[in-house]
Amino acid sequence: ESWSKKRRIAAGVMVRELAAYRAALDLARPYEALRAFKSRVVVAELQPDVVTIRCHIDDEEIVPREEMKLTASGKVSTKEMAAGKYWLLHQDHVCSAALRIARETFAVLPVHRVIVNIGASQLDTATGHPRDVVFLAASIERDAFGLINFAAIDPSDSFKNFWHRMKFKKASGFDAVEPITSDEQWVSTR
């Protein structure tokens, strides 16, 4: 029975049926590992050739703000990490999450493009309340993605290969950007 169900799903995926796409994602659970990194992943939109994913990072402290070093006497010392170093690590974490989402999606579905919008809750200084913002929006094409040597890349630098929106300052981190949607003119062109 399980085998028959998987065959039906696979057949539907091969002819690009959206219900089969959803069933394949439900079966494979490709984003499950990101939960360990305090991230929630939601499939926002499915189209035959484009999938739009939203990722919300729930814990900004996933990247530690302190660094440990071994002293000459063999003791461990802890000190606050320099802001520039912290934000560069945070940027690599966000970019690697986007790459992981794209890789897992391409492994399950035969789509040409994966749109990933990653964000978090951020204090709105105008209202004093948190609001959800996007700070990395990327459109990742399968062809360009397939050319990457993942063993040798810097996650942040790799986004030069994709159309993306990201405002990043080494001293203060991310600023909000507009998410990418599948109805933007350039997304539907190959």
FIRO-534046 format. One record per residue: x, z, y of N, C-alpha, C in turn. Coordinates in Angstrom, 3 decimals, padded with zeros to 6 digits. Example, Ala and Ser with C-alpha at 12.3 -4.5 7.8 and 13.67 -1.06 7.14 Angstrom:
# FIRO-534046
+----------+----------+----------+----------+----------+----------+----------+----------+----------+
:      n_X :      n_Z :      n_Y :     ca_X :     ca_Z :     ca_Y :      c_X :      c_Z :      c_Y :
+----------+----------+----------+----------+----------+----------+----------+----------+----------+
:  013.190 :  007.800 : -005.690 :  012.300 :  007.800 : -004.500 :  013.200 :  007.800 : -003.300 :
:  012.850 :  007.080 : -002.250 :  013.670 :  007.140 : -001.060 :  012.900 :  007.870 :  000.030 :
+----------+----------+----------+----------+----------+----------+----------+----------+----------+
END
This chain:
# FIRO-534046
+----------+----------+----------+----------+----------+----------+----------+----------+----------+
:      n_X :      n_Z :      n_Y :     ca_X :     ca_Z :     ca_Y :      c_X :      c_Z :      c_Y :
+----------+----------+----------+----------+----------+----------+----------+----------+----------+
:  000.821 :  000.000 : -001.196 :  000.000 :  000.000 :  000.000 :  000.868 :  000.000 :  001.264 :
:  001.913 :  000.846 :  001.274 :  002.825 :  000.906 :  002.416 :  003.546 : -000.431 :  002.577 :
:  003.980 : -001.007 :  001.492 :  004.670 : -002.294 :  001.532 :  003.754 : -003.379 :  002.090 :
:  002.499 : -003.388 :  001.630 :  001.530 : -004.387 :  002.113 :  001.291 : -004.234 :  003.614 :
:  001.188 : -002.991 :  004.064 :  000.985 : -002.729 :  005.494 :  002.167 : -003.244 :  006.309 :
:  003.376 : -002.976 :  005.839 :  004.571 : -003.428 :  006.553 :  004.663 : -004.947 :  006.559 :
:  004.265 : -005.593 :  005.491 :  004.261 : -007.066 :  005.442 :  003.268 : -007.644 :  006.448 :
:  002.081 : -007.040 :  006.545 :  001.082 : -007.501 :  007.508 :  001.602 : -007.345 :  008.942 :
:  002.226 : -006.208 :  009.202 :  002.778 : -005.978 :  010.543 :  003.874 : -006.998 :  010.829 :
:  004.762 : -007.200 :  009.882 :  005.868 : -008.146 :  010.081 :  005.350 : -009.561 :  010.326 :
:  004.346 : -009.953 :  009.566 :  003.771 : -011.292 :  009.754 :  003.171 : -011.419 :  011.153 :
:  002.494 : -010.384 :  011.611 :  001.919 : -010.396 :  012.953 :  002.979 : -010.432 :  014.034 :
:  004.067 : -009.691 :  013.835 :  005.167 : -009.688 :  014.802 :  005.778 : -011.082 :  014.897 :
:  005.942 : -011.745 :  013.766 :  006.569 : -013.076 :  013.760 :  005.738 : -014.119 :  014.505 :
:  004.418 : -013.938 :  014.551 :  003.577 : -014.870 :  015.322 :  003.208 : -014.286 :  016.684 :
:  003.905 : -013.207 :  017.060 :  003.819 : -012.591 :  018.390 :  002.436 : -012.045 :  018.743 :
:  001.811 : -011.384 :  017.771 :  000.537 : -010.704 :  018.019 :  000.825 : -009.344 :  018.648 :
:  000.168 : -009.067 :  019.744 :  000.448 : -007.823 :  020.464 :  000.054 : -006.582 :  019.674 :
: -001.019 : -006.662 :  018.906 : -001.411 : -005.516 :  018.072 : -000.327 : -005.232 :  017.028 :
:  000.276 : -006.280 :  016.506 :  001.363 : -006.104 :  015.540 :  002.605 : -005.532 :  016.212 :
:  002.858 : -005.947 :  017.450 :  003.970 : -005.364 :  018.206 :  003.788 : -003.848 :  018.309 :
:  002.585 : -003.443 :  018.713 :  002.309 : -002.009 :  018.879 :  002.462 : -001.285 :  017.537 :
:  001.931 : -001.881 :  016.464 :  002.034 : -001.262 :  015.139 :  003.496 : -001.159 :  014.696 :
:  004.294 : -002.180 :  014.984 :  005.708 : -002.147 :  014.616 :  006.446 : -001.048 :  015.374 :
:  006.140 : -000.902 :  016.644 :  006.770 :  000.162 :  017.434 :  006.337 :  001.542 :  016.937 :
:  005.050 :  001.672 :  016.592 :  004.567 :  002.946 :  016.061 :  005.238 :  003.281 :  014.733 :
:  005.451 :  002.269 :  013.909 :  006.065 :  002.467 :  012.602 :  007.560 :  002.779 :  012.724 :
:  008.256 :  002.023 :  013.545 :  009.705 :  002.180 :  013.668 :  010.117 :  003.383 :  014.519 :
:  009.267 :  003.774 :  015.477 :  009.568 :  004.887 :  016.384 :  010.979 :  004.758 :  016.975 :
:  011.253 :  003.633 :  017.637 :  012.627 :  003.344 :  018.066 :  013.186 :  004.240 :  019.169 :
:  012.333 :  004.941 :  019.880 :  012.815 :  005.726 :  021.022 :  012.883 :  007.220 :  020.714 :
:  012.683 :  007.570 :  019.477 :  012.636 :  008.969 :  019.063 :  013.931 :  009.724 :  019.404 :
:  015.078 :  009.086 :  019.232 :  016.362 :  009.755 :  019.478 :  016.535 :  010.155 :  020.937 :
:  015.872 :  009.471 :  021.848 :  016.015 :  009.801 :  023.270 :  015.360 :  011.133 :  023.628 :
:  014.471 :  011.604 :  022.779 :  013.859 :  012.921 :  023.040 :  014.901 :  014.027 :  023.063 :
:  015.947 :  013.885 :  022.253 :  017.012 :  014.887 :  022.222 :  017.729 :  014.971 :  023.562 :
:  017.634 :  013.918 :  024.351 :  018.256 :  013.884 :  025.673 :  017.232 :  014.150 :  026.773 :
:  016.140 :  014.814 :  026.400 :  015.098 :  015.226 :  027.346 :  014.510 :  014.045 :  028.114 :
:  014.236 :  012.968 :  027.388 :  013.656 :  011.772 :  027.986 :  012.369 :  011.397 :  027.271 :
:  011.385 :  010.967 :  028.045 :  010.127 :  010.469 :  027.484 :  010.078 :  008.972 :  027.706 :
:  009.761 :  008.239 :  026.652 :  009.714 :  006.787 :  026.720 :  008.297 :  006.331 :  026.399 :
:  007.763 :  005.457 :  027.265 :  006.408 :  004.936 :  027.107 :  006.452 :  003.421 :  027.227 :
:  005.779 :  002.753 :  026.303 :  005.631 :  001.307 :  026.411 :  004.515 :  001.072 :  027.423 :
:  004.874 :  000.535 :  028.569 :  003.921 :  000.353 :  029.661 :  003.133 : -000.942 :  029.512 :
:  003.787 : -001.983 :  028.974 :  003.114 : -003.274 :  028.864 :  003.767 : -004.098 :  027.757 :
:  002.926 : -004.743 :  026.965 :  003.397 : -005.664 :  025.928 :  002.888 : -007.057 :  026.233 :
:  003.785 : -008.014 :  026.216 :  003.436 : -009.426 :  026.285 :  004.199 : -010.112 :  025.157 :
:  003.804 : -011.321 :  024.782 :  004.487 : -011.970 :  023.662 :  005.996 : -012.094 :  023.818 :
:  006.494 : -012.230 :  025.052 :  007.924 : -012.417 :  025.234 :  008.589 : -011.381 :  026.136 :
:  007.802 : -010.432 :  026.677 :  008.337 : -009.406 :  027.584 :  007.699 : -008.061 :  027.250 :
:  008.533 : -007.035 :  027.179 :  008.044 : -005.671 :  026.996 :  008.528 : -004.853 :  028.189 :
:  007.628 : -004.084 :  028.785 :  007.986 : -003.211 :  029.900 :  007.940 : -001.764 :  029.412 :
:  009.038 : -001.062 :  029.634 :  009.202 :  000.315 :  029.167 :  009.430 :  001.221 :  030.369 :
:  008.776 :  002.385 :  030.354 :  009.049 :  003.430 :  031.356 :  009.745 :  004.581 :  030.646 :
:  010.784 :  005.086 :  031.264 :  011.501 :  006.244 :  030.724 :  011.570 :  007.290 :  031.826 :
:  011.180 :  008.500 :  031.485 :  011.198 :  009.612 :  032.436 :  012.192 :  010.647 :  031.919 :
:  013.210 :  010.919 :  032.712 :  014.201 :  011.928 :  032.338 :  013.680 :  013.270 :  032.819 :
:  013.399 :  014.155 :  031.859 :  012.777 :  015.440 :  032.181 :  013.764 :  016.501 :  032.641 :
:  015.032 :  016.346 :  032.317 :  015.996 :  017.401 :  032.607 :  017.228 :  016.799 :  033.270 :
:  017.348 :  016.981 :  034.574 :  018.522 :  016.467 :  035.278 :  019.791 :  017.206 :  034.865 :
:  019.641 :  018.362 :  034.261 :  020.805 :  019.141 :  033.850 :  021.335 :  018.702 :  032.483 :
:  020.860 :  017.560 :  031.982 :  021.367 :  017.046 :  030.715 :  022.858 :  016.738 :  030.835 :
:  023.286 :  016.393 :  032.034 :  024.713 :  016.237 :  032.318 :  025.164 :  017.555 :  032.939 :
:  026.098 :  018.251 :  032.304 :  026.496 :  019.565 :  032.826 :  027.162 :  019.466 :  034.195 :
:  026.955 :  020.490 :  034.997 :  027.555 :  020.521 :  036.340 :  028.891 :  021.261 :  036.341 :
:  029.236 :  021.837 :  035.211 :  030.516 :  022.533 :  035.095 :  031.384 :  021.814 :  034.074 :
:  032.687 :  021.912 :  034.268 :  033.606 :  021.352 :  033.286 :  034.535 :  022.455 :  032.788 :
:  034.910 :  022.325 :  031.531 :  035.793 :  023.310 :  030.917 :  037.163 :  022.683 :  030.697 :
:  038.187 :  023.500 :  030.887 :  039.559 :  023.053 :  030.671 :  040.310 :  024.136 :  029.925 :
:  041.271 :  023.698 :  029.167 :  042.122 :  024.619 :  028.437 :  043.348 :  024.902 :  029.303 :
:  043.603 :  026.172 :  029.597 :  044.753 :  026.536 :  030.425 :  046.026 :  026.498 :  029.587 :
:  047.152 :  026.568 :  030.250 :  048.448 :  026.555 :  029.564 :  048.585 :  027.739 :  028.614 :
:  047.907 :  028.852 :  028.922 :  047.983 :  030.036 :  028.062 :  046.999 :  029.969 :  026.894 :
:  046.237 :  028.885 :  026.814 :  045.322 :  028.720 :  025.682 :  043.921 :  029.240 :  025.929 :
:  043.623 :  029.661 :  027.141 :  042.289 :  030.153 :  027.461 :  041.449 :  029.017 :  028.044 :
:  040.147 :  029.179 :  027.922 :  039.223 :  028.189 :  028.465 :  038.783 :  028.650 :  029.852 :
:  038.934 :  027.743 :  030.825 :  038.460 :  028.057 :  032.175 :  037.308 :  027.121 :  032.503 :
:  036.368 :  027.624 :  033.288 :  035.199 :  026.843 :  033.681 :  035.167 :  026.759 :  035.197 :
:  034.904 :  025.544 :  035.692 :  034.752 :  025.392 :  037.132 :  033.697 :  024.331 :  037.389 :
:  033.133 :  024.379 :  038.581 :  032.114 :  023.398 :  038.947 :  032.747 :  022.015 :  039.038 :
:  032.044 :  021.055 :  038.483 :  032.534 :  019.677 :  038.496 :  032.409 :  019.100 :  039.906 :
:  033.353 :  018.297 :  040.284 :  033.288 :  017.623 :  041.586 :  032.037 :  016.743 :  041.616 :
:  031.390 :  016.678 :  042.780 :  030.131 :  015.934 :  042.912 :  030.288 :  014.481 :  042.488 :
:  031.354 :  013.838 :  042.896 :  031.564 :  012.436 :  042.545 :  031.664 :  012.225 :  041.041 :
:  032.375 :  013.095 :  040.377 :  032.518 :  012.993 :  038.923 :  031.172 :  013.236 :  038.231 :
:  030.456 :  014.256 :  038.699 :  029.145 :  014.568 :  038.119 :  028.199 :  013.377 :  038.241 :
:  028.102 :  012.799 :  039.452 :  027.144 :  011.710 :  039.652 :  027.533 :  010.455 :  038.894 :
:  028.824 :  010.198 :  038.727 :  029.239 :  009.045 :  037.920 :  028.852 :  009.244 :  036.449 :
:  028.999 :  010.462 :  035.949 :  028.562 :  010.759 :  034.577 :  027.050 :  010.632 :  034.450 :
:  026.334 :  011.097 :  035.457 :  024.869 :  010.996 :  035.461 :  024.441 :  009.530 :  035.467 :
:  025.109 :  008.716 :  036.275 :  024.803 :  007.288 :  036.315 :  025.055 :  006.642 :  034.948 :
:  026.159 :  006.988 :  034.304 :  026.437 :  006.443 :  032.965 :  025.376 :  006.884 :  031.963 :
:  024.900 :  008.115 :  032.081 :  023.843 :  008.597 :  031.184 :  022.569 :  007.769 :  031.360 :
:  022.164 :  007.558 :  032.590 :  020.949 :  006.788 :  032.875 :  021.105 :  005.348 :  032.383 :
:  022.235 :  004.737 :  032.680 :  022.452 :  003.345 :  032.271 :  022.537 :  003.216 :  030.748 :
:  023.157 :  004.178 :  030.104 :  023.234 :  004.103 :  028.639 :  021.855 :  004.301 :  028.014 :
:  020.997 :  005.107 :  028.633 :  019.622 :  005.250 :  028.133 :  018.883 :  003.920 :  028.233 :
:  019.071 :  003.204 :  029.330 :  018.426 :  001.894 :  029.487 :  018.937 :  000.909 :  028.444 :
:  020.235 :  000.925 :  028.198 :  020.801 :  000.046 :  027.176 :  020.271 :  000.394 :  025.786 :
:  020.155 :  001.682 :  025.511 :  019.629 :  002.119 :  024.202 :  018.184 :  001.672 :  024.021 :
:  017.376 :  001.810 :  025.061 :  015.976 :  001.379 :  025.000 :  015.892 : -000.122 :  024.732 :
:  016.696 : -000.898 :  025.438 :  016.695 : -002.348 :  025.230 :  017.146 : -002.686 :  023.811 :
:  018.200 : -002.061 :  023.354 :  018.732 : -002.341 :  022.008 :  017.697 : -002.029 :  020.936 :
:  017.038 : -000.890 :  021.057 :  016.029 : -000.503 :  020.064 :  014.825 : -001.439 :  020.106 :
:  014.439 : -001.868 :  021.298 :  013.300 : -002.784 :  021.430 :  013.630 : -004.136 :  020.819 :
:  014.803 : -004.673 :  021.131 :  015.208 : -005.958 :  020.565 :  015.331 : -005.886 :  019.039 :
:  015.681 : -004.739 :  018.511 :  015.799 : -004.587 :  017.060 :  014.437 : -004.659 :  016.364 :
:  013.377 : -004.269 :  017.069 :  012.043 : -004.221 :  016.458 :  011.219 : -005.462 :  016.775 :
:  011.352 : -005.982 :  017.988 :  010.473 : -007.066 :  018.433 :  011.261 : -008.332 :  018.810 :
:  010.677 : -009.507 :  018.573 :  011.365 : -010.765 :  018.888 :  011.133 : -011.233 :  020.333 :
:  011.179 : -010.315 :  021.270 :  010.940 : -010.653 :  022.674 :  012.219 : -011.181 :  023.319 :
:  012.035 : -011.929 :  024.384 :  013.170 : -012.502 :  025.114 :  013.709 : -011.523 :  026.161 :
:  012.838 : -010.651 :  026.679 :  013.215 : -009.776 :  027.783 :  012.609 : -008.392 :  027.610 :
:  013.403 : -007.380 :  027.975 :  012.920 : -005.998 :  028.032 :  013.123 : -005.510 :  029.455 :
:  012.046 : -005.041 :  030.058 :  012.118 : -004.444 :  031.400 :  012.124 : -002.937 :  031.202 :
:  013.116 : -002.283 :  031.781 :  013.243 : -000.826 :  031.664 :  013.239 : -000.230 :  033.061 :
:  012.309 :  000.697 :  033.295 :  012.242 :  001.442 :  034.555 :  012.493 :  002.907 :  034.222 :
:  013.596 :  003.454 :  034.713 :  013.965 :  004.843 :  034.420 :  013.877 :  005.667 :  035.691 :
:  013.290 :  006.841 :  035.563 :  013.160 :  007.718 :  036.721 :  013.027 :  009.167 :  036.328 :
:  012.656 :  009.961 :  037.309 :  012.492 :  011.402 :  037.109 :  011.614 :  011.926 :  038.244 :
:  011.298 :  013.200 :  038.167 :  010.604 :  013.845 :  039.274 :  011.636 :  014.234 :  040.313 :
:  011.303 :  013.989 :  041.576 :  012.219 :  014.280 :  042.666 :  011.420 :  014.945 :  043.780 :
:  012.033 :  015.882 :  044.454 :  011.358 :  016.568 :  045.547 :  011.117 :  015.603 :  046.695 :
:  009.874 :  015.499 :  047.106 :  009.513 :  014.709 :  048.284 :  009.647 :  015.649 :  049.478 :
:  010.651 :  015.436 :  050.277 :  010.911 :  016.357 :  051.397 :  009.844 :  016.276 :  052.478 :
:  009.040 :  015.226 :  052.473 :  007.955 :  015.109 :  053.453 :  006.777 :  016.005 :  053.085 :
:  006.528 :  016.188 :  051.772 :  005.379 :  016.990 :  051.341 :  005.790 :  018.321 :  050.722 :
:  007.037 :  018.421 :  050.296 :  007.489 :  019.631 :  049.618 :  007.080 :  019.681 :  048.160 :
:  006.539 :  018.583 :  047.642 :  006.085 :  018.525 :  046.247 :  006.903 :  017.499 :  045.466 :
:  007.034 :  017.724 :  044.166 :  007.737 :  016.723 :  043.370 :  006.898 :  015.456 :  043.214 :
:  007.579 :  014.326 :  043.110 :  006.906 :  013.061 :  042.835 :  007.795 :  012.259 :  041.897 :
:  007.178 :  011.422 :  041.090 :  007.932 :  010.588 :  040.172 :  008.502 :  009.391 :  040.917 :
:  009.779 :  009.144 :  040.714 :  010.445 :  007.999 :  041.326 :  011.218 :  007.243 :  040.250 :
:  011.447 :  005.982 :  040.507 :  012.289 :  005.150 :  039.641 :  013.627 :  005.003 :  040.327 :
:  014.725 :  005.200 :  039.571 :  016.032 :  004.989 :  040.186 :  016.884 :  003.963 :  039.463 :
:  016.400 :  003.442 :  038.336 :  017.020 :  002.278 :  037.712 :  015.904 :  001.403 :  037.174 :
:  015.846 :  000.181 :  037.651 :  014.892 : -000.811 :  037.169 :  015.721 : -002.007 :  036.721 :
:  015.560 : -002.403 :  035.463 :  016.394 : -003.485 :  034.931 :  015.572 : -004.441 :  034.096 :
:  015.913 : -005.701 :  034.212 :  015.342 : -006.749 :  033.383 :  016.475 : -007.253 :  032.497 :
:  016.375 : -006.961 :  031.217 :  017.470 : -007.232 :  030.285 :  017.068 : -008.373 :  029.356 :
:  017.788 : -009.473 :  029.446 :  017.511 : -010.637 :  028.612 :  018.277 : -010.532 :  027.299 :
:  017.619 : -010.936 :  026.220 :  018.216 : -010.865 :  024.884 :  019.544 : -011.632 :  024.818 :
:  019.596 : -012.832 :  025.381 :  020.812 : -013.648 :  025.291 :  022.006 : -012.954 :  025.944 :
:  021.835 : -012.453 :  027.149 :  022.921 : -011.756 :  027.848 :  023.276 : -010.457 :  027.130 :
:  022.268 : -009.775 :  026.612 :  022.476 : -008.515 :  025.908 :  023.316 : -008.731 :  024.651 :
:  023.074 : -009.833 :  023.972 :  023.795 : -010.132 :  022.737 :  025.275 : -010.415 :  022.932 :
:  025.699 : -010.703 :  024.142 :  027.100 : -011.010 :  024.417 :  027.941 : -009.772 :  024.729 :
:  027.310 : -008.617 :  024.838 :  028.023 : -007.401 :  025.240 :  028.751 : -006.775 :  024.051 :
:  029.998 : -006.382 :  024.287 :  030.780 : -005.628 :  023.298 :  030.575 : -004.147 :  023.625 :
:  029.630 : -003.525 :  022.951 :  029.243 : -002.157 :  023.290 :  030.347 : -001.140 :  023.057 :
:  031.322 : -001.463 :  022.237 :  032.414 : -000.529 :  021.973 :  033.386 : -000.429 :  023.145 :
:  033.299 : -001.375 :  024.093 :  034.296 : -001.404 :  025.151 :  033.722 : -001.393 :  026.565 :
:  032.428 : -001.207 :  026.734 :  031.850 : -001.284 :  028.079 :  031.768 :  000.070 :  028.765 :
:  031.655 :  000.012 :  030.067 :  031.232 :  001.158 :  030.866 :  029.738 :  000.916 :  031.107 :
:  028.869 :  001.864 :  030.722 :  027.425 :  001.608 :  030.841 :  026.981 :  001.175 :  032.231 :
:  027.507 :  001.800 :  033.266 :  027.102 :  001.449 :  034.633 :  027.569 :  000.048 :  035.006 :
:  028.804 : -000.276 :  034.667 :  029.338 : -001.598 :  034.990 :  028.606 : -002.705 :  034.246 :
:  028.063 : -002.411 :  033.076 :  027.415 : -003.448 :  032.258 :  026.166 : -004.019 :  032.925 :
:  025.622 : -003.315 :  033.894 :  024.401 : -003.812 :  034.535 :  024.664 : -004.980 :  035.475 :
:  025.924 : -005.340 :  035.651 :  026.249 : -006.573 :  036.377 :  025.763 : -007.792 :  035.586 :
:  025.509 : -007.602 :  034.294 :  025.044 : -008.683 :  033.420 :  023.543 : -008.929 :  033.503 :
:  022.811 : -008.046 :  034.172 :  021.354 : -008.117 :  034.183 :  020.828 : -008.022 :  035.611 :
:  019.648 : -008.589 :  035.804 :  018.984 : -008.417 :  037.080 :  018.492 : -006.985 :  037.120 :
:  018.840 : -006.248 :  038.154 :  018.450 : -004.828 :  038.217 :  018.343 : -004.361 :  039.665 :
:  017.691 : -003.210 :  039.801 :  017.613 : -002.508 :  041.088 :  018.159 : -001.105 :  040.860 :
:  019.165 : -000.756 :  041.626 :  019.744 :  000.584 :  041.531 :  020.468 :  000.857 :  042.839 :
:  020.109 :  001.967 :  043.474 :  020.814 :  002.427 :  044.674 :  021.516 :  003.709 :  044.269 :
:  022.827 :  003.651 :  044.258 :  023.606 :  004.786 :  043.784 :  024.733 :  005.077 :  044.761 :
:  024.872 :  006.360 :  045.086 :  025.968 :  006.824 :  045.940 :  026.775 :  007.834 :  045.137 :
:  028.060 :  007.634 :  045.114 :  028.932 :  008.500 :  044.320 :  028.820 :  009.974 :  044.723 :
:  028.578 :  010.240 :  045.988 :  028.539 :  011.622 :  046.469 :  027.189 :  012.301 :  046.274 :
:  026.104 :  011.512 :  046.145 :  024.781 :  012.147 :  046.078 :  023.867 :  011.612 :  044.977 :
:  024.278 :  010.577 :  044.269 :  023.478 :  010.097 :  043.150 :  022.533 :  008.967 :  043.506 :
:  021.391 :  008.983 :  042.858 :  020.434 :  007.884 :  042.958 :  019.463 :  008.050 :  044.114 :
:  019.057 :  006.920 :  044.678 :  017.928 :  006.844 :  045.591 :  016.838 :  006.050 :  044.876 :
:  015.609 :  006.252 :  045.266 :  014.483 :  005.572 :  044.625 :  014.532 :  004.067 :  044.868 :
:  014.077 :  003.316 :  043.874 :  013.946 :  001.860 :  043.973 :  012.557 :  001.471 :  043.473 :
:  012.168 :  000.245 :  043.763 :  010.892 : -000.268 :  043.260 :  011.042 : -000.628 :  041.792 :
:  010.081 : -000.245 :  040.964 :  010.151 : -000.654 :  039.562 :  009.993 : -002.163 :  039.431 :
:  010.501 : -002.691 :  038.342 :  010.323 : -004.109 :  038.041 :  009.056 : -004.238 :  037.205 :
:  008.247 : -005.234 :  037.514 :  007.028 : -005.490 :  036.750 :  007.108 : -006.873 :  036.124 :
:  006.332 : -007.077 :  035.080 :  006.369 : -008.361 :  034.382 :  005.704 : -009.476 :  035.174 :
:  004.930 : -009.141 :  036.192 :  004.275 : -010.197 :  036.968 :  005.116 : -010.700 :  038.145 :
:  006.327 : -010.200 :  038.297 :  007.198 : -010.739 :  039.324 :  007.600 : -012.157 :  038.913 :
:  007.617 : -013.054 :  039.860 :  007.800 : -014.494 :  039.596 :  009.002 : -014.787 :  038.693 :
:  010.143 : -014.214 :  038.982 :  011.362 : -014.543 :  038.250 :  011.346 : -014.014 :  036.826 :
:  010.516 : -013.004 :  036.512 :  010.507 : -012.419 :  035.169 :  009.996 : -013.403 :  034.137 :
:  009.018 : -014.213 :  034.495 :  008.405 : -015.107 :  033.522 :  009.221 : -016.376 :  033.285 :
:  010.247 : -016.612 :  034.092 :  011.072 : -017.805 :  033.893 :  012.233 : -017.498 :  032.977 :
:  012.651 : -018.493 :  032.214 :  013.782 : -018.293 :  031.308 :  015.027 : -018.894 :  031.875 :
+----------+----------+----------+----------+----------+----------+----------+----------+----------+
END
